Amino acid sequence: MKSFLKIFTIFTPSELRRCAIIVAAMVVGAMLEAVGIGAILPLISLMGQPDFLERHAEIQSYAAGMGIEGHRDLIMAGALALIFLYAIKNLYMAWQTKLQIDFSLRYQVYFSGQLMANYLSKPYMFHLNHNTATLLRNVNSGGQVAFSTILIPTFMLLTELITAGTIWLMLVFVDAFTAIVVAGLMAALIYALLKSFRRKIAEAGRVQNEYAAVYIKWLNQGLGAIKETKVMRRERFFLEEFLESYTFYGNANRKFLFLNQLPRMIIETLVVCALLLMIVVKLSLGTAPGDIVPLLGVLALAAFRLMPSANRIVNLANGIKFQMPLFEELYREFLAIKSRAVHRRELKLAADSGKLSFQRELSVENLGFAYPGREEIVLKEVSFHVPKGAFVGIVGPSGAGKTTFVDILLGLLRPAKGRILVDGVDVWQDIRAWQANIAYVPQTIYLIDGTIRENIALGMRPEDIDDDKVRRVLKMAELHDFVAAQPEGINAMVGERGVRLSGGQRQRIGIARALYQEPEVLILDEATSSLDSATEESITHTILKLKGEITILSIAHRVSTLAECDFKVKFAEGEAMLLEPMDKK
């Protein structure tokens, strides 16, 4: 039970008070359940006592005042009262269930949103060390597992336990010996079922949780590069890898579903047999058959309620156990969400802190970097200066540290030593203010399945996009004529990952997106290396028009791309060497 109640440790005190209100409502509901079952016994007894009113004159006078004249009227009135009681009880139970679900789903949305915010706020290094499929699984399923498949079932489990306990207390007043036997039988049965299936269900839950991330990974990889997959004829490979991982996932669920259904058959068999054996024992002890009927009616009704209750207790406990691996994996993150809520702290996402002033010079001083956990030093003592408005080429062989340097310049990685200064100010004093100056064009442009205007103003609400500004940057990126030729203009859809555009058009949208930000510094990371020579030359010509207005740093392997740069910085074995302007190597 301790592990089942662990879900409540992620709630703040105020949220726990709401949980306490829900539990109190569950206790009232359990009492109504017991009253509903216990009220059957008097009605059954009355049906066998046609002279009841004659023997109880005071009750007869009260009954007459309500228009009840005889035994038949009394039975009908009792039956109608029970109908009213059950209607009220079930209306209350519906309200109580809605209370549980509303609470759980509210916090499912909240915690899922907090997980997403947490991953978005994590430094770039975190994302380098974590598989996207795992993060997708956590955001997609973490909140759902914690609240829909653990919290709601925990509430239901507590409801069933309280209801079963209350019904048992009612049975104690009816027949203490039978109640004790029923309690002992049910408790032993439930414990044995939970104990016998516990390890198998826990292992199935572990496998299901592990392979939920693995099959998502192969799904992403197979469909995410569908063009390459089809051209290289690797469909079968991705299908087989997906099926292998999904089979493990499916088998774990299959095993759980079977083990979760088995207790129902066992409980039903044992309870019915126990009820029939009770009749045999009562008769063998000399009890008249007629005296057994009222008790048998109540016990049968109690069994009718307790049998599903026992089955649900086992099923709910098994279901919670099956889903616990992902909850345990995310437990620390849930506690961090709770801590932020208690202390009223918010995650630091991008803030509009204004731009860091850049009027004269960008200076790189003694920059050094090594990735955590690796001995290899990627950058060492890198130093050079970039005047504002200069066009700087970054060259060097693969693995020389160019991309790592750019990631540091972008504020994604923090240098192990050294500084990057803008007009003498260390950018890490306010990295967000520095990033407000930067626009970045990578080798592969990420395009959302939206319109051209939405892709250029990526991350902005459609109603906040400045269409005049969009058209202006389209002209600067020399994409205006293409867009104007589209029937929908800037509202033309680009398709998923820009499948309706050519490679050059995608790169130009990337440049237009960068220019929409009105940057002081434009960083190009192999932005034209995947294009043909003619397209590369055309885009390079577009970029050169910005020379002098924007500080440009461009990584490129082709000499032609950097032919017009002011100077080059050559990276080799983690060190940087400044090449003179006339050096075109």
Steps between C-alpha positions, in 0.01 A plus 500: 500500500795733564599497133138562397480810720830637366306696239376735775857605589526709183217732609533829685324544839208683338462223243512239777215683674296459183592131503379479860165649397474240224582219747235635742248497214603140433429405863149650472452309175610176666249557781225554243603175328475312830166663588369407155589135557393497867159651415413190297486282814204680668301488176567128459399442864178705458400296200489191724298673778146578373387585858782748564274810525254320729785409736645855503213740568721811525656436159153427361379844613796676334442292185132591494592867518698450176211317332638149555201281589625144476793262456501534119515881527785471752708278265434735206596804709819323614589409143440859381713632789780265394470621140537858623796403722680325214434792266645746754792266572594460134463872430739560787737230371495661155588838654776339707644328191493828306680668791780241480529517121494883487775519761715237330466633145562858612835400646576268208490806272698707750778245557528414128534871424764533771695205356492666158607833652776323692647342187472825305688682777778241521839601362605379158741249659203322660346441158831375362498230771132397482314316227210701360281188497539468878406865553201458267388195699538689828292799386243288313458232765649631825204710609252248363663211688533695826144629506277297267653159569634543854320783685146427377545123561645583845189703580288212370706252702447703817129525416473123462691437824286746696179365344598138564593586860170681561295216349693258719412703811135482395533121472647487853170636637302248293712190572839548668623144436422517129653850472826380656512199269429720195766753604760231560423328171503823297817637665689174454381468141593856402838476670577168331402633156703819539800311635498231231478744205708786642840417350364401159298820473791717620730341239238545227469867601877547481516348150200703381655824628840428344370403158246785488799729442677257266210451258437878490868544410474262202170657398660845497809380317313299237243764411715803583735433207247339267670628182836344590327190631325439168792594275736272694232230511525469877125471567534139613781585744297772678187283494682205656661717768165660578322164511766346724471776761121528465469123544677523837271790588190310386600177675546686827150647466359161398648333806364774726149488351481124545632508858257782578197303375590172673413614857135566402444134417679382814310740727161415345557127537614519862232747616210305346638176643541664842140630490365156418721338766359750751151368426620144552673590832193693630269211417737247656503708819120471520392835362157483337503567124243779541728680747786497251306681226523863635868459588566331168335791319721757671812285458421442135457874448820568697680235296357656184664827609812358665593261219549775243655711775761233576560455129543874451735524799725236343472650150566854619796394713646303209441788259676746729790259541524459122522877443741575787830468302440821301374680811813393691716618209334843506459519880785749554366722223152492656650595839684788330167620353348482849794694647464775239129527579557513877771767473321683215796468265457503125722338241719742311397495138590764242448846642466831318803653669590725207815482292854519626657812353732416207665809351866422443647153536442135580800353685584135563759465776684178593194284440522139615248218508474125562178298508415362847618143549751518214875546527535653155539879501290636214611865518811647660611862526285626208538876461408750226302821449213578262421864421131580472371457144782263397448183297712228662559155353544206739699224330674178593468121472221297657549450872713813534253666740314737266147389592586490871628856475178608326292328772694700762451819300126426480486467879410130486821379666684678780878519452719314747741792494539833329236756402302643212473877532276747319631854534690378806197334667502124569195356315440253783408786731168497312506225239137563401579861418790382284282241325255778414772629265551168322331326210607150400472317167593129526580259221156340527211741549225376730161584352168444674196372311357850466496801272799693366421792734477266801836346413672836458357632829556164672371489857263795467123486514344557154325816617831648621688456170597819315413420136676809365815389675456147359480637147802722560724213613370284214635765262830508689521120471404525131196281550237766436431408136453132583256581782312755288445229236320279755117527498500536880808726510664505842219276626610215271563176690855363489405141593655289775872586527458716188442212257329738253812716470836450334820492704589853398155630590524337842837665561364838388211463746763430765681821404171695496419357845837617626454849353148528645668514842691814394830362629829677559687172440419235240656156550500259204587139580568328166181671384565431129712183508211268405404705192615483142763751383255728316260521795788545743640784291159668488448476877857614567428803283192566716705478819769732364240774463483504879874554536576815693149523644516182708798323656520163323685189617480216251625142527564360154718241330479642148748778424251672269255553784754708694672668207371844601546473876706765681721239665499135602556316824641154446434234764736204533526256792304730727709808429414801285727694267414830338556507123580827331230650272702433186544133600234310302596152618 
